[in-house]
Amino acid sequence: MVPNPQQTAETIHAKAPMFNPHVALVLGTGIGGLADAVENPVVINYEDLPGFPQATVKGHAGRLVLGHLAGVPVACMQGRAHLYEGHPASDLAHPIRALRLVGCDTLVLTNAAGSLNADFLPGSLMMLTDHINMTGLNPIAGTNNEHFGPRFPDMTEAYDQDLRRQLAVAASTLGITLQEGIYIAVLGPNFETPAEIRAFRILGADAVGMSTVPECLAARHCGMRVAAISSITNLAAGMTHEKLSHDQSLTVGAEAAKDLNNLLLEFLSGFSRETVS
């Protein structure tokens, strides 16, 4: 029998009794180091969480880290599973629903992405204002679970305006340039062709990647607020003469991680102050 999110939530509560996280973070390629800053961490390997899809890609540790960041109780997913690894789309909803059940009402997503906008250079950060789902898959397809959300959830505001405002304030405070744009999600695992990139630019996309949208869909379905940031690791195919590689994504993602980590810590500090007030 396939474990359900409630069983996973019970396992998390058993390993971290009396701990109720408010914010869930999904740390993408090259960005997982933020979890090292969690205070008094409780670390759970994904393989010990019933129903959690396993992360197999280099740069994804596959651990859930519970504790406090900037005074906020958080649950950090240090790495994620991807559709291109062969996971059914519904499996990507499982961790998000389990974290919702343990108390998270806000989800912050991070990813490594290729830029379709010549002004968004490698090493920069882009806050998602919207997305385009080109994967052809949806984690909430199939029989609807009314316990989590409605059959037809509204996606008019996929990425919460208040959270975006708070991220912008945090970036301004730190003097970090935070671009804003639309993310287009593809299935992968191959990098896109130049023709596909030209088509995506016509559609209005500013960055392209192979994650994030399934988690956003699952979170919005169950009523969570969502914010997301892309770490721009390369200009997309056809925009330069460079060949693309995952190692490049890891290297540039690691370089951008300092700014992104500082941004998220400042954001959480403000989040904590607003919660208290």
C-alpha positions in Angstrom: 0.0 0.0 0.0 1.4 3.4 -1.0 2.0 5.6 2.1 -0.2 8.7 2.3 0.9 12.2 3.4 -0.6 11.7 6.8 1.7 8.8 7.5 4.7 10.9 6.5 3.5 13.8 8.7 3.2 11.4 11.6 6.8 10.2 11.0 8.0 13.8 11.0 6.2 14.5 14.3 7.6 11.3 15.8 11.2 12.4 15.0 10.6 16.0 16.0 8.0 16.0 18.7 6.3 19.3 19.5 8.0 21.0 16.6 5.6 22.8 14.3 7.3 24.5 11.3 5.6 27.5 9.7 7.7 27.8 6.5 8.8 25.1 4.1 11.8 25.7 1.9 12.8 23.6 -1.1 16.5 24.0 -1.8 17.4 23.3 -5.4 20.5 22.6 -7.4 23.6 24.0 -5.7 21.5 25.8 -3.0 21.2 23.2 -0.3 23.9 24.8 1.9 21.3 27.0 3.5 20.1 24.0 5.5 23.5 24.1 7.3 22.4 27.3 9.0 19.4 25.8 10.6 19.6 26.0 14.4 19.2 22.9 16.6 18.5 20.8 13.5 16.6 17.5 13.3 17.7 15.8 10.1 15.7 13.1 8.4 16.8 11.3 5.3 14.2 11.1 2.6 14.5 7.3 2.6 13.2 7.3 6.2 10.1 9.3 5.2 7.2 7.1 3.9 6.2 8.1 0.4 8.9 10.7 -0.1 10.3 10.4 -3.6 14.1 10.0 -3.6 16.4 12.7 -5.0 19.0 11.1 -7.3 20.5 14.2 -9.0 24.0 15.5 -8.1 23.6 18.5 -5.9 20.5 17.3 -4.1 21.3 15.8 -0.6 17.9 14.2 -0.1 17.4 15.3 3.5 14.6 17.1 5.4 16.1 19.5 8.0 13.8 20.8 10.8 14.7 23.7 13.0 14.9 27.5 13.2 16.2 30.0 10.6 16.3 33.7 11.6 13.9 32.9 14.4 11.3 31.1 12.1 10.5 27.4 12.6 11.2 25.9 9.2 11.3 22.6 7.3 14.0 22.6 4.7 13.9 20.1 1.9 17.6 19.8 1.0 17.1 18.7 -2.5 14.1 17.6 -4.5 12.8 14.9 -6.9 12.2 15.8 -10.5 9.7 14.5 -13.1 12.6 13.6 -15.4 13.9 11.1 -12.9 10.8 9.0 -13.7 8.7 9.9 -10.7 4.9 10.0 -11.3 3.8 13.6 -11.1 1.6 12.8 -8.1 4.6 11.8 -6.1 5.9 15.3 -6.2 2.8 16.5 -4.4 3.4 14.1 -1.5 6.2 16.0 0.4 4.3 19.3 0.0 1.1 17.8 1.4 3.0 16.2 4.3 4.6 19.5 5.2 1.2 21.2 5.0 -0.1 18.6 7.5 2.8 19.3 10.0 1.9 23.0 10.0 3.6 24.8 7.1 1.4 27.4 5.5 4.1 29.1 3.4 6.4 27.5 0.8 9.5 29.1 -0.5 10.9 27.4 -3.6 14.4 27.8 -5.1 15.9 26.4 -8.3 18.7 26.7 -10.8 17.5 28.1 -14.2 18.7 29.2 -17.6 18.1 32.8 -18.6 16.0 33.7 -21.6 16.5 37.4 -20.9 19.8 38.9 -21.9 19.6 41.2 -18.9 19.5 38.3 -16.5 23.1 37.1 -16.4 24.6 34.0 -14.8 25.0 34.5 -11.1 21.9 36.8 -10.8 18.7 36.0 -8.9 15.1 36.1 -10.4 12.0 36.2 -8.3 9.1 34.4 -10.0 6.0 36.5 -10.7 4.3 33.7 -12.7 5.0 30.5 -14.5 4.2 28.5 -17.7 3.8 24.7 -17.3 5.3 23.0 -20.4 5.9 19.7 -18.7 2.6 18.3 -19.9 2.1 16.9 -16.3 0.3 18.0 -13.2 0.8 16.6 -9.7 -2.9 17.1 -8.7 -4.3 15.3 -11.8 -6.3 12.2 -11.0 -8.9 11.6 -8.3 -9.1 14.8 -6.3 -8.4 14.7 -2.6 -11.0 17.2 -1.2 -9.1 17.1 2.1 -6.3 19.1 0.5 -8.1 21.3 -1.9 -10.8 21.8 -4.6 -11.0 20.0 -7.9 -10.2 23.2 -9.9 -7.8 25.4 -7.8 -7.4 29.0 -8.9 -3.9 29.9 -10.1 -4.5 33.6 -10.7 -1.9 34.4 -8.0 0.5 31.4 -8.1 3.2 33.4 -6.4 1.9 35.4 -3.4 2.1 39.2 -3.8 2.8 39.9 -0.1 5.7 37.4 -0.1 7.1 38.9 -3.3 7.0 42.3 -1.7 8.8 41.0 1.4 11.5 39.4 -0.8 11.9 42.7 -2.7 12.3 44.6 0.6 14.9 42.1 1.8 16.8 42.4 -1.4 16.8 46.2 -1.2 18.0 46.1 2.4 21.0 43.9 1.4 21.7 45.8 -1.8 21.1 42.6 -3.8 19.7 43.0 -7.3 16.6 40.8 -7.5 15.2 40.5 -11.0 11.5 39.6 -11.6 10.2 37.4 -14.3 8.2 34.4 -15.6 9.6 30.9 -15.3 8.8 28.2 -17.9 9.0 24.6 -16.7 10.0 21.8 -19.1 10.2 18.0 -18.5 13.9 17.6 -19.2 16.3 16.0 -18.6 18.0 17.4 -21.8 18.7 21.1 -22.1 16.5 22.9 -24.5 17.2 23.5 -28.2 17.8 27.0 -29.5 14.5 26.7 -31.4 12.6 25.9 -28.2 14.3 28.8 -26.4 13.2 31.2 -29.2 9.6 29.8 -28.9 9.7 30.2 -25.1 10.8 33.8 -25.4 7.9 34.5 -27.7 5.6 33.1 -25.0 7.0 35.6 -22.5 9.3 33.5 -20.4 12.4 34.9 -18.7 13.9 31.8 -17.4 13.6 28.0 -18.0 14.0 25.1 -15.7 12.9 21.5 -14.9 11.3 21.9 -11.4 9.3 24.2 -9.1 6.0 24.3 -11.0 4.8 20.9 -9.7 5.5 21.9 -6.1 3.8 25.3 -6.6 0.7 23.6 -8.0 0.6 21.1 -5.1 1.1 23.9 -2.6 -1.6 26.2 -4.1 -4.0 23.3 -4.2 -3.7 22.9 -0.5 -3.9 26.6 0.3 -0.3 27.4 0.9 1.2 30.8 0.0 4.1 30.4 -2.4 7.2 32.4 -3.3 10.0 31.2 -5.6 13.5 32.4 -6.7 15.6 31.2 -9.5 19.4 31.2 -9.4 20.4 32.0 -13.0 23.2 29.6 -13.9 23.5 30.2 -17.7 22.2 31.9 -20.7 19.9 29.5 -22.5 20.8 27.5 -25.7 21.5 29.7 -28.7 22.1 32.8 -26.7 25.9 32.1 -26.5 28.3 29.7 -28.1 28.9 27.9 -24.8 27.9 24.2 -24.3 25.5 23.7 -21.4 26.2 21.2 -18.6 24.9 20.3 -15.2 28.4 20.9 -13.7 28.1 24.5 -14.9 24.7 24.8 -13.1 26.3 23.5 -9.9 29.3 25.8 -10.2 27.5 29.0 -10.9 24.7 28.0 -8.5 27.2 27.7 -5.7 28.6 31.2 -6.6 25.1 32.7 -6.4 24.2 30.8 -3.3 25.8 33.3 -0.9 23.5 36.1 -2.1 20.5 33.8 -2.2 21.2 32.4 1.3 21.6 36.0 2.7 18.4 37.0 0.9 16.4 34.2 2.4 17.7 34.8 5.9 16.8 38.5 5.6 13.4 37.6 4.2 12.8 35.2 7.1 13.9 37.8 9.6 11.2 40.1 8.2 8.8 37.3 8.1 9.4 36.7 11.8 8.9 40.3 12.7 5.6 40.5 10.8 4.4 37.3 12.4 5.2 38.7 15.9 3.6 42.1 15.1 
